[in-house]
Amino acid sequence: MDAETAGPRPTPQQVRRALARAERGAALDPAEATALLAATGPELDRLCAAAAKVRDAGLVAAGRPGVVTYSPKVFIPVTRLCRDRCHYCTFVETPGQAAREGRAPYLSPDEVLDIARQGAELGCLEALFTLGDRPEDRWPEARAWLDEQGYDSTLAYVRALAVQVLEETGLLPHLNPGVMSWEEMNRLKPVSPSMGMMLETTSTRLHETKGLAHFGSPDKDPAVRLRVLEDAGRLSIPFTTGLLVGIGETLAERADTIFALRATMKAYGAVQEVIVQNFRAKPDTAMRHADDLDLEEYRAAIAVTRIVLGPRARVQAPPNLVDLAECRALLEAGVDDWGGVSPLTPDHVNPERPWPSLERLRALSAECGFELAARLTIHPEHVRASLESGAPWLDPRVAGHVAALAETSGPRAGLARPGVRPVGRPWQEPDGGFASLQTGAGRTDLHAAVDTEGRTEDRRSDFTEVYGDWDSVRDAAAGTALVDGAPAVLHSEGREALAAAEADPGNLSDEHALTLMTAEGPLLDQVCRLADDLRREAVGDEVTYVVNRNINFTNVCYVGCRFCAFAQRRTDADAFSLSLDQVADRAQEAWELGATEVCMQGGIDPELPATAYFDLVTAVKQRVPEMHVHAFSPMEVVNGTARTGLSIEDFLIKAREAGLGSLPGTAAEILDDEVRWVLTKGKLPTRTWIEVVSTAHRVGIPTTSTMMYGHVDNPRHWVGHLRVLSRIQDESLAAGGTGFTEFVPLPFVHTSAPIYLAGVARPGPTLRDNLAVHAMARILLHGRIRNIQTSWVKLGVEGTRAMLRAGANDLGGTLMEETISRMAGSEHGSAKTVAELKEIGAGIGRPVVERTTTYAPRSGPAPDRGLGTDRAR
């Protein structure tokens, strides 16, 4: 690196000032961290001493003072093929190289299991799956091999291998396949207690500049890799990451990487360890002539990482990448973990550097005053939180494998049990299916009546953990919310936008759409009149409704939606889960009361059986064959795909075959990830929501569409959301799909919403907002989605009437019960009779008629079934 690129080196005065602050325990900023990374000599010794104090305090707080850890592992190089071209890597090979040495593109299942079995016999507990990024995208040989074996991707093959390792050997898979999407990690979580990917560096310069370390490697884009870390946090996946030091980054870039890791750690708590790895040049690579990282510079990087990340962080340094005697210096710099050490397999990434023997590593640790203890691939803090308090770090299907190897009590809880040997265990659901789900304070008999009315507490018991770090949420929300109300609209701008809407409502420009979405006073009145005219043109004056019942089958959920007061921890007093019999009973009762539809949605309970969604549909259809089942949000569909291993398309087809009639387009909130990641920690990204509903349309399942607004969003987001829905509808209908049946604006109910209780969200939309959203939905969706529904649950009678005069034409359903809005604090009831719905329309002189789920007229009068005129037409 030349001097111009490196920038001015910190002065001795800057180093000394930063060091004094570090020794006092003051929080460092990036400039101070950059200065400390340049420390040498006596200042470096003082820096390492300060870092060691932070590390020691963290071990005391963790209940294991003086204990450093390692993971006894086997290294399984599933494939050495990769689509990237990192300039320092010797792990990667070409298909030609593999063929010349007699190797297939991938290890076979037998080869993987042979390595794992040998490791288990030697006392290993971790199976580290390491491989190149998406080799099938670059190498036809990789694609051909996967096709021949019946896998659609490398990650699908890795998932299958992980299951086999769990079942045949009991080793815990730690998956390290490089860059993964949210969807891919969601599918891999059920087969792996932990995953990992080195951040390496946040330097875009190294990625974008020809000749530098990451040029030509699409998966080394820092933004892409940071997104992986964030997605892992959102999915509550214990995740290993770190920085690679000495690949050409500047000290400032190195500091920026450390602070980026700290931000992710703080926001989600999922980063279980940070590896500080030193660069070592290798022959036959583009960087073969680069210098190895100097030990002093390495010590400084470790010490600064420790101080910046704080005492709760686990900081790892690979013991094979320095001489054994130098490991002492790494401990003195603040390391508390040696990472994976194998008695069987080499470090395939650094094959020239053998692992030190455990005896020598244990002796060196003891000489430095530390006891060396074995851990699992998932770190003790996450083990304890999962097994003792039900935190969502582990999927239930691997929790038993972890519990079989972990110390379960005392100060060593969460570490590996001394002398334990892994044994294969079935990879399956916990015994008992629906009947085994226990919720609430002492509530175990789910065949008894379940009270789902009201709340006993204003927030769930894990309020401070399940949603992530609230300070990070506030920082993110600052860039999304409407600060000073709607921007002022000039009269001429409003007149021009209104004229454009009258001429071609469905194809307004974004500028005109935003002008009308922010309208006030007389302009808003004109927008509402236009919307009402378009409603009359599209569907006439009839106001429609469906006789239905909402069945929320569980509210146990750990996704961390910050707007949701419905979701509860399993042990909370307000938690509930219905049995299949209870669901079927409620469907039958609804049918007898005149309903034609049940709408079923629930929390994302990690202990739901893999077949839960199919079982729920089947239970209803077996009891009431003619009942239309409108069920499962796109988030539930994605959860189902992760638990079954099916693709989205195959899952939806199987659900349709079980009797699913349509899909609610909930879980949309705002279809803009900037807002979504403020509203929720772990819900599916925008692109995945789009994929689910588009796939549903393609396989013949109609869906609704929704938007929840009035929290941390602004009118620009509302326009963007409606544009996304328009594009989906255009594409679905052009391809012969079913499309959206309706659009449902959902005003945010703030009263008990965690994001409001935490002081982040505003208290719901104003009347102006409600009118503008409903009216503009009618205008922008004109010619695409015929029906605009208004929520009487959230708006009440008078609010609903106002929306019916602003473009809406549908009242939704009678519901009979509605838990989600009620638990959020809605005061407008959870059920309405047909007579009450008709009265809403009568109040504005509009006829009210019953429809089916798909907006066909109800054929003939609804059967009385015991409710007289209260429920029947």
N, C-alpha and C positions, 0 to 999 in steps of 0.2 A: 504494500500500500504506500503510495507516495505521500509526501508531507502535506500537499495541498488537499488531498482527499481526507487524510486523517484529521486535519484541522489543528489548531494550536493545542499543544499538550497542556493540561492543567498545571498551574504554577505551584511551587512548594507551599506558598501561602494559602492557596485554595485548598490544597490537600490537608494542611494542618487545621484550617478552620472547619472543614467538613469532618475531620477526625475528632475534633473536640466535641462537635455536636453528636456524633455517633457514640462517643464514650459517655455522654450525658444521657443517652437514650432518646434524643430528640428525633422526630420524624425527618427523614432526608427527602430532598427533592431531587429530580433527575440531574440537575447540575452538580449537586453535592455528590451524588452517587458516581457521576462521571469522574469527578476529582479523585474519589477514593479508589476507583479502578486503576488509577495511575500510581497508587502508593507503592513505595519500595522501602527496603532497609528497615530501620527502627519504626517508621510510621506504619509499614505493613505489618510488623509484629504486633503493634498496638491495635491495629485494625482487626487482626485475627483474634486477638484476645477479647475484644469487644464482641465480635461475632460469636465466639465460643460461649460467652456469658449469656447471650440471647438463646443459643441452642440449649444450654444447660437448664435455663429457666423453662423452656418449652418441654423438656423431658420430665422435669419435676411436675409441671402442670398436667402432663399426660399420665402421670402415675408410674413412670418407669425411669427414675433418675439413674444416670450412668449406664443406660442400655442403648447400644447401637444395634441396628438390625440389618439383616440381609434376607434374600429370598432364595432358598434352594430350588434350582430350576433346571429344566432342559430347554435348549434352544432349538426350535423347529423351523427351519427355513422352508416354508411351504413352496415358495417359488423365488428364484433369483431374477426373474424377468421383471422389467419395470418400464413404464413409459417415460420416466424422467431421465435426465442426463446430468446428474450432480458431478461436479468436477473433482471431487475428492473420494469418490465411492469405488470400492473394489468388490462389494457384495453383489452388485448387479452384473449379470452376464447376458449375452445374446442367445437366441435359440441355437445358433450354430455352435457356440462354445459348449452349450449343454450337450448337444448331439455328439460332438467329438469326444466328450468324456463319458458318453454312454448314459446320460441322464435324460429323463423326460422333462417337459416344461414344468411340471409340478411333481412334488412328492405324492406318492399314492397313499390311500388310507392305510394300507398295511405298513408302509414305511414310517408314516407318522406314528401309528400305534406302537411299532417296534421301539422307536425312540422313547415314547412316553412310558411304555412298560419297563424298559431298562431304568429310566429315571425313577420310577416309583419304587423299584427294588432297591435303589440306592438312597431312598429317603427324600427324593425331590418332591416338591409340592406344587410347583408352577410349571405349566407348559407355555413357554413364550412363543407365540406364533408371529414370526417376522417374515415379511415379503415385500416385494416391490409394489408400487402403486399401479393399479389397473393395467396390468400387462396386456390384456386382451384389446385395449384401445390402440396399442402400437404394433403388437406382434400377431400376425395371422396364425402362427403356430399355437399361441396361447388360446386364441379363440377356438381353433379346431379341437384342441384337447378338451376344453370345457364342454363344447358341444357333444363330443364323443362320450363324455362321462355323464351328460345330462344336466349340466349346470349352466345357468344363464349368465353367471358372472363369477369372478374370483371370490368375491365376498360370500356368495351363496355356497361355494365350495368350502370356504373357511367355516361358515356356520355349521355345515354338516360334519366337518372334521372335529369341531369343538364338542359337539354332542357325543361323538364316538369316544373322544378322549375322556369326557366326564363319565360316560357309562362303562367304559372298558378299564379305565385305570384309576379314576378318582382324582387325577391331577386337575388343578384349576387352570383353565385357559386364560391367558392374558393376551389379548389380541392387539397386534401392532401392524395393521395393514396400510398405514399411511392415511391420506385424506379420505374421510368418509362424510357422507351427507347425513342430515338429521334422520332421514328415513332409514338409512343403512345401519346407523348406530342403534336406532330403535329396534331393528330386527335382530341385531347381534347381542343386545343386552340380555335376553333370556338365556344365552348360552355362555356367558362370560362374566365373572365377577368384576373384572376391571378391563380397561383398554388403555391404549397409550399412543401418543404421537409427539415427537419432539417439535416444539415450535422452532427451534434452532435460532432464528433471528427475525427481528421485525424490519431489517434493512431491505427496502425496496430496491436500493441501489445494487445490491448483490444479485437481485433477481432480474433486473432490467438491463444491466450493462453487459455487453458482449465480453466474454473472456473471464467474467467473475463467477463465483462459486455456484450460483443457482441459475445462471442464464440458461434458457432452454428447458427448464424444468417447471411445467405448469403447476405442479402440486407444491412447489416451494414459494408460491406467492404468499407473502405474510398475511394478507387479508383473508385468503382462503384458509390458512392454517389457524388463524385466530377464530374464524367462524367455527371450525371444528371444536376448538376448546369451549366456545360458548355453547354450542349445541350439546356437547357432552354435559355441561353444567345444567342446561335446561332439562336434559333427560335423566339427571341424577345418576350419572355414571361415574364411579370412582376412576379418575383419569391421571395417568402419568405423562408428564411433559418435561420440557427443559430447554436449555440453551446450549448451542454448540459454539465454543469459544475459540477464536483464532482463525476463522475462515475468511478473513479480510474485512471484518466489520470494524468500525471506529469505536472508540470508547463510548462516545455518545450513543451510538447505535446499540452497543451492548447494554448500556444503562436503560435505554428505551425498551429493550426486550425484557429486562427484569421487571420494569414497572408494568408492562403489558401483562406479564404473568401474575403480578400481584393483583391487578384489577380483576382478572378472571377469577382468581382464587377468592377474592372478597365477594364478588357478585354472586357466586353459586356454591362455593364450598366443595366443589367436586374435585379440584386438583389435589390429589393425595400425596404427590411427591414431585419435586422439581429436580431434575438431573442437571448438573453442571458438568458438561463433558468437554474435555480438551481436544483440540484438533491435533492429529498426528498424520503427517504426510505419508502417502503410500506410493510405491512404485507403480508404473503403468497407469497413472492418473494424470489429469491435466494440472493438478496442483502438486505434483511429485517434488517440485523444486521449492515449494513454500516451506517456511520454517515451522517446526513444531512449536506449540505454545510453550512459552517459558514458564517454569514452575512458579516464579514470583507472580507473574501475571495471572496464572491459574488460581493461586491462593487468594489474590485480590478479588477475582471474579466470584469465588465461592463465598468469601467473607461478605462482600457487598450483597450478594443474593440473600444470604442468611439475614443480614440486618434489615434489608428492605422488606423481605417477606415476613419476618417476625418469628416469634417463638413457636407458633402453632404449625409452621410449615415443616415438612420433612424434606431435607436437602440431601441429595445423593451425589456421590462421585464414584465412577467406575474404578475399582481397585486395580484392574489389569492395565489401565492406560497410563500408569506411572510405575516406577519401580516400587517394590514393596516398602522399602525404607521411606520413600516419599509419601506413602499413605499416612504416616504420622503427621505430616504437614497439612494434609487435607482434613484430618480430624481436628487439628488445632485451628483450622480456619472456619469451623462451624458445621461440618458434615455430621449427620446422624444416621446415615443409611448407606450401605455399600451396594445396594441394588441386587440384581440376580447374580448368583455365583453357581456354576455348574460343576459337579464332579464327573460329568459324562461328556457333555458336548462342548466344542469350542465356541468362542465368540465369533460367529460367522461374519459379523460386520468388521471385526478387527482380528482376523485369524492369526496375525503375527504376534498377538499379545495374549498369551495363555492366562487363564484365571489363576490367582494365587490359591494355594491349598487352604481349606477352611482352618486347618490347625495353625498355619502361619498367620492367617488373618485374625484368628481368635487371639493368638499370642500377642500380636502387635496391638490389637485393641486393648488387651489387658494391660500392656506396658503403658498405654496412655490413660489408664484408669477407667476403662469401659468394659462392660460385659457384652459379648456378642450373642444376640438372640435371633432365632429364625422367626420370620413372619410369613404371612401368606401373600399372594399377589395383590389382594385388597388389604389396605393398611388397617391397623388395629382400630383407629377411630371410627372408620366406616363400618368395620365388622360389628363393633359394639352398638353403634347407633342403629344398625339394621336388626341385629338379633335381639337386642334388649328393649328397644323402644319402637321398633317397627318403622324406622325411617326407610325411605324407598330406594336405598342404594343397591339392594340386591333383588333380583327377580326371584320369586318363590321357588322356581325350578332349579336354581343353583344355590339357594340359601342352605339347603340340607347338606350339600357338598362342602360348603364353607364351614358350617357348624360341626361337621364331622372331623375337621382338622384344627379348629380354633380352640384356644384356651377360653373357657366360658365364665370364669370368675376370678376374683382377686386382681392384684395390680397388673398381672400379665394378660388380662382378658383381651382377646382380639389377636394376640400373637399366636404363633403355631404352638400346639401342644407338644411338649418335649417327647421325643421318641415316636411321634405319631407316624404311621405309614398310610398313604392313601389307598383306598379300595374303591373299585368302581361301584357306582350307585345309579339307579335308574334316573334318567332325566325326564321328569314327569310332573304333573300337577300334584300339589298336596292332596292326600287322601280325602275323599268325602264330597268333592264337587261343591255344588251350591249349599248342600246341607251343612258343610263344615265352616262356612263363613260366619264368624262371630263378631258382633258389633256392639257398640254402646257399653255403658257401664254395667257389666255383669249380664248383658243380654245375650243369651245363647240359643234360645228356642225360637228359630226363625219361622216355625210353622204356627206359632202363636201370633196374635194380632200385633202389628207393628205400628207404633205411633209415629206419624210423620208430620204432625201438626206443630207449627211454631218452633221457637228456639228457646233453649234454657240458658245459653251463654251468648255474649255478643261477638265472640270470636273463637276459632278452634284452638285447641290446647297447644299446638306447635306453631302458633302464629309467627313467632320470631325466626323460625327456621325454614318452613316449607316454601315460603315465597322468595327466598333468596335475600340478599342484602338490601334493605330499604334505602340506604343512602345511595347506592348504585342506581336503584330504580328512580329515585328523585332526580339524579343527574341526567338519566336518559329521558325522563319525562319533560325536562326543561326545554328540549328541542322540538317537542311535538305539540304541546298544548296551545290553545288559543289564548293569548295573554290578555289582550285588551278588548275582547269582544270582536264582532265581525267588522272587517274593514269597511270604511265608508264607501258608498256607491254613488257616483255622480249621476245626476238625472239623465244626462245624455247617454251614459254608459248603460244605464238600466233600460232606457227606451230602445236602444239598439239591440241589446241582448234579448229583450222581450219580443221584439219583432222577429229576430232570428228563430226564437223558440216557436213562435206562431207559424212560421214558414216551414220549419223542418225540425220538429221537437226532438226526435231521436238522434239527430246528428249535430247537435250544438258543439261549438268549439269549447275547449276547456276554459278559455277566458270568459266566454259568455255564460257557461254553466256556473262558474264560480261567482260571477256577478249576480246571477239570480239566486244562487244558494245562500248568499249573504244579504239578500234583500230585506228591507224593513218597511214598515208603514204602508203607504199606498202601492209601492212597487210589489211588496209581498202579497198584498190583496190581489193584485193583477196576476201574479204568478199562481196563486191558489185558484183563481177563477179559470185560468187557462188549463190548469191541471184537472179541474172539475169538468171542463168541457171535453178534454181528451178522455177522461174516464167514461163520460156518457157516450162518446163516440165508440169507445172500445168495447164496453160491456153493458151499457145501458144504465138504468137507474136502480136496478135490483141490488140490494145488499145481501151478500151470501154468508153462510155459516155452515159448519159441519158439526154434527153431534158426535162428540168424541170424548175420550178419557185419557188424560196423561197418566202414565205409570212410570214413575221414577224408581227403578228397581234397586238402586243403591246410591248412597251419597258418599261412600268411602272413596276418597280420591287423594292422590299425592302429586298431581300435575303442577299445582302451584298457580292456578289462575287467580290473579290478584283482585279481580272484580267479583269473584264468586263467593257468596256466603253459604251456598248449598253444600259444598264439599266439606267433609269432615275426616278427621283421623279415626282409624278403626275403633280406638278405645274411648272416643268422646261420647258424652251422654246423648248428643244429638245424632249420632251415627245410626244408620239403619241399612239393612239389606233384606230384600224379599226373596223368599224361596220361589222355585218354579211354580209350585202349587198356588202360592199367593198371587203371583202374576196372573196365572190362568183364572183364578177366582175373580180377580178384579176385571179381567176382560169379559168373563161371563156375566158378571153383574152389570157391566157397562152395556153389553148387548141387550140384556133384559130391560135396561132403562132406555133403550132406543138408539144407542150409539152404533155407528157404522165403522168407526175407526178407533184404534188405540195408538197412542204415540208413546213409544218407549225410549227413554234415554236414561243414562246413569253415569255415575262417576267412573273414573278409570282406576278401578280397584285392582292392584297387582295380583290379588289372590283369586280373581275370577277364573274359572276353568277356561281352558283354551277354546272349548266349543260353546262357551256361554252364550254368545250372540245367536248362534244357530239354535241352541236349546231353548232360548227365550221365545224365538219366533215359533218354533215347533210346538211349544207348550200352549201358546195362544191358539194356533191354527187347529191343533188337535181338539181343544175344548170348544172353540167357536170357529168352525171352518169358514164362515162367510165374513168374518171380521177382517177389515183391511188393516194390515200392520204397517204403520208408518214409524220407522225406528232407526236409531243409531246415527249419531252425528259423524261427520268425516273423521273426527278424532277417535271415536269408538271403532270405526272401520280400520284405521291405521293400527290401533291397539290390537284389534283382532288379527291383522296380518302379522304383527310381530309375534303374537302368541301361537298362531297356527303355522307360521312359515309360508303361508299362501301369498301369492301376489295380490294386489288390490283387485284386479279383475277377477281372479279365481275366487277370492273371498266373496265378492259381491254376487257372483254367479251362484255360489253355494248358498248364500243367504236368500237369494231370489228363489232358488229351488226349494228352500225350507218354507217359503211363504211370505218373504218380505215383499211388500207392495210398493213402498216409496221410502225415500230417505229425507230426513229433515236437514236442511242446509244450515244448521247451527254450527257453532265452533268457528264461525267466520269472523266475529267481532268486527275488526277493521282489516281489510285485505291489503295491508301494508305492514311489512315486517318491522318498520321503525316504531309503529304504534303497538304491534302485537307483542314485541319483546318488553314493552313496558307493562302491558296488561296482564301478561302471563309469563311464568318462568318456563314452562315445559310443553305448551300446546304446539300443535303442528304448524310448520311455516306456511306462508301463503301459497307457495307453489304446490305443496302437498294437498292443501284443501282443494285447489283447482284440479289437481290430478284425480282426486277421489270423486268429486261431483262430475267431472267430465267423463270418467270411466263409467260411473253409474248411468249417465245418459246414454253412453255407447252400448251398454249391455241391456238397455231397456228398462232401467229403473228411473222414474222421474224423481226430481228433488225439489225442495223449496230453496229459497235463498234468503239470507238475513243480513242485517247489519246492526250491531250494537254501537250506539253513538252517545256522545255527551259526557266524556270522561277525561281523557288526556289527548283527545283528537282535535281536529279543526275542520272547517268546511272543505278545505282542499282535499283532505283525506276522504270525505264523503263523496265528492265528485269522482275521485280516483277509484273508490270502491265500486260505485255504480258503473264506471267504465269497464272494470274487470268483469262484472256480471254480464254486461252487454256483449263483451267479446266471447265469453263462454257460451252464452245463448246462441249467438250467431254461428259459432263453430259447431255446436251440438246439433242445431237444427239443419245446418247445411249438410252435415254428415248423416242425417236421418235419425238422430238420437231423440230421446224423449224431452230433454230440456227442463227448464224451471217451470213449475206450475204457478209460482207466485213469488213476490218479494215481500219480506216482513221487516219493516224498520222496528228496532227494539230500543226504546229509550233506556239509558243506563239508570238503574235503581241503586242509589248510592247508600241508603240508610245503614245497612250492615256490611257493605262491601269492604273487604280488607284494604283495598287501595285508597278508599276514602277515609277509613279509620286511621290509616297511616299518614294522612295529610298530603297525598299525592294527587288524587283526582278531584275534579270539581263536582258539585252536588247535582249531577245530571243535567240534561238539556233544558233550555227554556222553552216556553210556548212558541216563541219565534223559531227556535231550532226545530221543534217538532213539525210545525207547519211547513217550513222550508224543506225538510228532508222528505216528508211524505209527498209534497207537491212536486219536488224535483225528481223524485223517483218515478212518479207517473210520467213526467215530461221526458226524462232521459231514457227510460225504458220503453217508451211508446213504440209500438210495432214489434216489440220483442217479448216482453212479459206482460200479459194482459191483466193480471190480478195484483193489486197492492193491498196488503192486509194491514190492519191496524190493531194494536194490542190493547184490548180493554183491561187486561190484567194490570198493565203498567200505566195506562192513561186514565182509567176511570170512564164513566159514562159521558160526561161533558167533553172530556178530551178526545174520546173516540168519535163523538159527533163532529167535532171540529175537523178531525182528520178525514172523515167521510165527506166533508165539504171541500177538502183540499186534495182530492184525487184518489182516495182510498175507496175500495168497493167491497172489502171482505172483513168479517169480524173474527175470523179464525174459528175456534171451537168452543163448545160448552165446557170442556176440560174435565169437569166433575171434581178434579183435584189438580193443583199445580203447585209444586213444592219449590221450584227454583226461585221464582220471583218472590214468593211469599217469604222464604228464608232470607232473601236479600232486603226485605223490608217493605215490599209493596203493600199498600193499604186498600187495594181494590178487589179483594176477594180472590177465591181460587176456583169458583164455579159459577155458571149462570144457567138459568133455565132458558128454554126456547122462548118463553113469554118475555123474559127480561131482555133477550137479544132483540126480539121484535120491537120492544119498546124503544130501544136505542134508535132503530131506524124510523119508527113512527114519530119520534121527537123532531125529525128533520124532514118528515113527509116522504120517506123512501120505503118501498116494500122490502121485506126481509124474507128470503127464501132459503131453504135447505139445499145443500149440495153434497156431493161425495168428495173424497180426498182429492181427486183429480178434476174437480170442478164440473162434473156432469150433474145435471139436475137429479135430485133424489126421485127415483121412479115410484110413483104412487105415494099415498100417505104413509108416514112412519108408523110402525106398529106401536100400539099403546104400551104394551109390556109393563103395565102396572103403575104408570105415573100420570095418567090422564092428560089433561091439556098442559100441565107444567112442562112436560118433556116432549110431547108429540105434537106434530103439526095438526 
